[in-house]
Amino acid sequence: MTPLFTMLALYVGLGLLFLGISAPLIARRIPPNNWYGFRVPKTLSSPKIWYPVNQYSGKEMYKTGLRLILCAFALALVPGMKVEFYVSACSAVLILDLARGLILTVRYLRTF
């Protein structure tokens, strides 16, 4: 197995993990708790805030997972792709997209 294929598998697996973690949040199946979800004092204060904010956050996390998977496959198809650049690019996409989702979720939370 080549190092690039190993990294592809890692990033696709991570993207799939984000998809799996986000699904119960999107479906509003996770009640307020201290372990799983967008846990800040305001969301923990009321189920009327918890469920919509976590659904929103879950949708953003789902988008992050999809973008990471697409990025991982697209970059792996580039001829002559060096593993170092591949890891840097996929990691940058992941970090920037997670930051984007966090900022958007905090903005959404402020509407409550």
N, C-alpha and C positions, 0 to 999 in steps of 0.2 A: 504494500500500500504506500503510495507516495505521500509526502507531507502535505501537498496541496489537497489531495483527496481527504486526508485526515481532518484538515481544517474545514473543508467543505462539510463533512459529516458533523463536525462540532457545531458550526454555525447553523446548519439546517436543524440539527437537534435542539439547539437553543431557541430557534424560532418556533419550532413545534411546541416546546415547553411553554413559551409565552402564549401560544394559541390555546393550549390546554388549561393553563392557569386562568386565562381571561374568560373562558366560556362560562363557568359558574357565576362570575361577577356580572357578565352581560345578561344572563338569565335570571339575575336577582335571587340566586339560591343560597347566597352566603349571608347569614344574619350578622349584625354587629358583633364584633369580637376583637380580641387584642392580638390576633396572629395573622389574619389573612384579609387583605383588602386595603383600601385607602383609609388608613387609621390615623386620624387626627382628632383632637377634642371635639371639633364641630360635627364631624360625621358620626362619632361615637355618641353624641348627645341625643340623637333622634333617628329612628328608622326612616322617618320622612325625608331625612337628609342622606342617611347612609345608602339607601338603595339607589336613588338616581345618580349620586356622585360615583358610587362604585360601578354602576352600569356604564357611566361615561368613561371612567378610568379603564374599565375592562375593554371597552371598544378601542381606546387609544393603545392599550397593550396588545390587542389583537392586530391592529395596524402595524405596530412595531414588529411583531412576529412575522407578518407577511412581508414587510419590507426587508427584513433581515434575510429571509429565505430567498427572496428574489435577488437581492444583492449578492448573496453567497453564490447562487447559481450563475448569475450574469458575469461576475468577476472570474469565476472558475473557467468560463468558456473563452476568456481572453488569451490568445496565443502568447506563450512566453511569460505568463504571469509568475512573478516571483512570490514565494510564500510570505516573505516579510511584508511586501506591499499589500498582499491579499488580507493578511491578518490586520494590518493597520487600517485598511479601508473598511473592512467589515466591522471592526471595533468602533471606528468613528461613526459609522452609520448607526450602530446600536446605541452608543452613548448619546449622540445628538438626537436620535428619535426618542429615547427615554426622557431626555431633558425636555423635548418638545411636548411629550405627553404629560409630564409633570406640570409644566407651566400652564397648559390648556386646562388640566383638571383643577388646578388651584384657581384659575380664572372662573371656571364653571362653579366651583364651590362658593365663590364670593357672591353668586347670584342668590344664595339662600340666606 
